[in-house]
Amino acid sequence: MEYVNFGKAGVRVSRLALGLGFRGQPDEGEAQKVIEYAIAQGINLIDCANVYGTMDDRANTGRSEVILGKALKGKRDDVVITSKVASQIGDGPNDQGLSRYHIIREVERSLTRLNTDRIDIYLVHSFDESTPLGETVRALDDLVRSGKVCYVGCCNYTAWQVCKALWMADMIHATPYMCVQNPYNLLNRSLEGEMFGLVPDQGLGVMVYSPLAVGLLSGAYSPDRPAPVGSLWATRLRAEFSQAMQGAASEVISTLIELAAKLGKTPAQLALAWVLSHPEITVAITGGDTVDHINDNIGAVGWTLDDSVREKLDAVSASFIFHPLR
């Protein structure tokens, strides 16, 4: 495993992180084994959120934090963990957003579920237009000063929203965001539009989620055949599958599969290596639900992507810089 500084922060993290969305892993025992196995393989960054569960079901909200807490027993100080706040976690009027009330309440709930005294990187899950930005930034700063949070960052912000938050932190002498987390893959290159210019200038780390485009780039799906029975795209995303496999996306996936075969790599490994080949990217979050997924994804590090291969992938996916699919 390779380790790098997270942006200009001193903490060092693995190039691959494990995301705990667990879209396809309903068994909590197996989910815990996946976390423990990933840590044993050198993945030291685990990405979680207060809304993550073992299934997309409100009744399971927070279950991933509970599972992570169990998996960290005896190894907490060797792992960097994230959690998130902002998304809707209930039906009450204060069950979402980035108000001081919601942030302070939810961090305590997350700490309890995680069975830890700190969250290493606390991320706001989205931009909240209904709450004054200064209120959010100050509440996060208070958590850092209290020791309950080490670093703060943001997810799904546009470049101008990141700039505004950094400016606000500077104005009120508060802890600034140290990283951003957004989607990025061969079918969604929108980060290159403005964010790629901002992050090196401000020394921000970049965590990218969905580097395999919700599995479309994993090698499990092909434009010339239906989605595998029981897979995510054959069940919950069935209506979107045929559309996702049309046009430019079909060409990208076919090219990826062809190039991976020539390199002796899997499509997932090549897709991840392409993401990690960009100097702006610190970490790619893999959403593996099984040990086999983890083993496949780890094969993306430890080798250098040839320039000619990268150029071919750049060219075939160019339309997704401003018109992303996933």
Residue pairs with C-beta under 8 A, 6 or more apart in sequence:
1 14
1 15
1 16
1 41
1 42
1 43
1 44
1 298
1 301
1 302
2 14
2 15
2 301
2 302
3 12
3 13
3 14
3 15
3 44
4 12
4 13
4 15
4 282
5 11
5 12
5 205
6 12
6 13
6 121
6 151
6 178
6 179
6 205
6 282
6 283
7 178
7 179
7 199
7 203
7 204
7 205
7 206
7 282
8 178
8 203
8 204
8 205
9 151
9 178
9 179
9 205
11 80
11 120
11 150
11 151
13 44
13 45
13 80
13 282
13 283
14 42
14 43
14 44
14 45
14 283
15 276
15 282
15 283
15 284
15 301
16 43
16 45
16 272
16 283
16 284
16 285
16 286
16 297
16 298
16 300
16 301
17 43
17 45
17 46
17 47
17 207
17 283
17 284
17 285
17 286
18 34
18 35
18 38
18 43
18 45
18 46
18 47
18 285
18 286
18 288
18 294
19 47
19 209
19 285
19 286
19 287
20 31
20 35
20 46
20 47
20 48
20 49
20 52
20 64
20 67
20 68
21 52
21 64
21 287
22 31
22 52
22 53
22 54
22 55
22 64
22 287
22 289
23 55
23 56
23 232
23 236
23 287
23 289
24 231
24 232
24 289
25 31
25 34
25 54
25 289
25 290
26 54
26 55
27 54
28 54
28 63
28 67
30 290
31 54
31 64
31 67
31 289
32 67
32 70
32 71
33 291
34 288
34 289
34 290
34 291
34 293
34 294
35 46
35 67
35 68
35 71
36 71
37 291
37 294
38 46
38 288
38 294
39 46
39 71
39 75
39 78
39 79
41 294
41 295
41 298
42 298
43 294
43 298
44 78
44 79
44 80
45 79
45 80
45 81
45 82
45 283
46 68
46 79
46 80
46 81
46 82
47 81
47 82
47 181
47 207
47 209
47 285
48 64
48 65
48 68
48 81
48 82
48 83
48 84
48 114
49 64
49 65
49 82
49 83
49 84
49 87
49 123
49 125
50 61
50 62
50 65
50 83
50 84
50 85
50 87
50 89
50 106
50 109
50 110
50 113
51 61
51 62
51 84
51 87
51 88
51 89
51 125
52 61
52 62
52 63
52 64
52 65
53 59
53 60
53 61
53 62
53 63
53 64
54 60
54 63
54 64
54 67
56 236
58 90
61 89
61 90
62 89
62 109
62 110
62 113
65 83
65 110
65 113
65 114
66 113
66 114
68 81
68 114
69 113
69 114
69 115
69 116
70 115
72 79
72 81
72 114
72 115
72 116
73 115
76 116
80 120
80 121
81 114
81 116
81 119
81 120
81 121
82 119
82 120
82 121
82 122
82 123
82 153
83 110
83 114
83 119
83 122
83 123
84 122
84 123
84 124
84 125
84 155
85 98
85 102
85 103
85 106
85 107
85 110
85 122
85 123
85 124
85 125
86 96
86 97
86 98
86 102
86 124
86 125
86 126
86 128
87 96
87 125
87 126
88 95
88 96
89 95
89 96
89 106
94 101
94 102
94 105
95 102
96 102
97 128
97 130
97 131
98 124
98 128
98 131
98 135
98 136
98 139
99 128
99 131
99 135
99 136
99 139
100 135
100 136
100 138
100 139
103 136
103 139
103 140
103 143
104 139
104 142
104 143
107 119
107 122
107 143
107 148
107 149
110 119
111 117
111 118
111 119
111 148
117 147
117 148
118 147
118 148
118 149
118 150
119 148
119 149
119 150
120 149
120 150
120 151
121 149
121 150
121 151
121 152
121 153
121 178
121 179
122 140
122 143
122 149
122 151
122 152
122 153
123 152
123 153
123 154
123 155
123 179
123 181
124 136
124 140
124 152
124 153
124 154
124 155
125 155
125 156
126 155
126 156
126 157
127 154
127 156
127 157
127 158
127 161
128 136
133 164
133 165
133 168
134 168
134 172
137 165
137 168
137 169
137 172
137 174
138 172
138 174
140 149
140 152
140 174
140 175
141 152
141 169
141 172
141 174
141 175
143 149
143 152
144 150
144 151
144 152
144 175
145 175
151 175
151 178
151 179
152 175
152 176
152 177
152 178
153 177
153 178
153 179
153 180
153 181
153 205
153 207
154 161
154 162
154 165
154 177
154 179
154 180
154 181
155 180
155 181
155 182
156 181
156 182
157 165
157 180
157 182
158 194
158 195
159 193
159 194
159 195
159 197
159 198
160 194
162 177
162 180
162 195
162 198
162 202
162 204
163 198
165 176
165 177
166 176
166 177
166 202
168 174
169 175
169 176
169 177
170 176
177 204
178 204
178 205
179 204
179 205
179 206
179 207
179 282
180 195
180 199
180 204
180 205
180 206
180 207
181 206
181 207
181 208
181 209
181 285
182 191
182 195
182 206
182 208
182 209
183 190
183 191
183 208
183 209
183 210
183 324
183 326
184 190
184 191
184 208
184 210
184 211
184 275
184 281
185 208
185 210
185 211
185 212
185 213
185 217
185 271
185 275
185 326
186 213
186 217
186 252
186 256
186 271
186 274
186 313
186 316
186 317
186 320
187 213
187 216
187 217
187 249
187 252
187 317
187 320
187 324
187 325
187 326
188 210
188 213
188 320
188 324
188 325
188 326
189 317
189 318
189 320
189 321
189 324
190 320
190 321
190 322
190 324
191 206
191 208
191 280
192 321
193 321
193 322
195 206
195 280
196 278
196 280
198 204
199 205
199 206
199 280
200 279
200 280
205 282
205 283
206 280
206 281
206 282
206 283
207 282
207 283
207 284
207 285
208 275
208 281
208 283
208 284
208 285
209 285
209 287
210 285
210 287
210 326
211 217
211 271
211 272
211 275
211 284
211 285
211 286
212 218
212 268
212 271
212 272
212 286
212 287
213 271
213 325
213 326
214 232
214 233
214 237
214 326
215 221
215 231
215 232
215 233
216 233
216 244
216 245
216 249
216 253
216 326
217 252
217 253
217 256
217 267
217 268
217 271
218 267
218 268
218 271
218 296
219 257
219 260
219 266
219 267
219 268
220 228
220 231
221 227
221 228
221 231
221 233
221 241
221 245
221 253
222 253
222 254
222 257
223 245
223 249
223 250
223 253
223 254
226 234
226 241
227 233
227 234
227 238
227 241
228 234
233 240
233 241
233 244
234 241
237 244
244 325
244 326
245 253
248 316
248 317
248 319
248 320
249 325
251 316
252 313
252 316
252 317
252 320
253 267
255 312
255 313
255 316
256 267
256 270
256 271
256 313
257 267
259 270
259 309
259 312
259 313
260 266
260 267
260 269
260 270
263 270
263 306
263 309
265 273
265 299
266 296
266 299
268 296
268 297
268 300
269 296
269 297
269 299
269 300
270 300
270 305
270 309
270 313
271 300
272 284
272 286
272 297
272 300
272 301
273 300
273 301
273 303
273 305
274 305
274 310
274 313
275 281
275 284
276 284
276 300
276 301
277 305
277 310
284 300
286 293
286 294
286 297
287 293
288 294
288 296
288 297
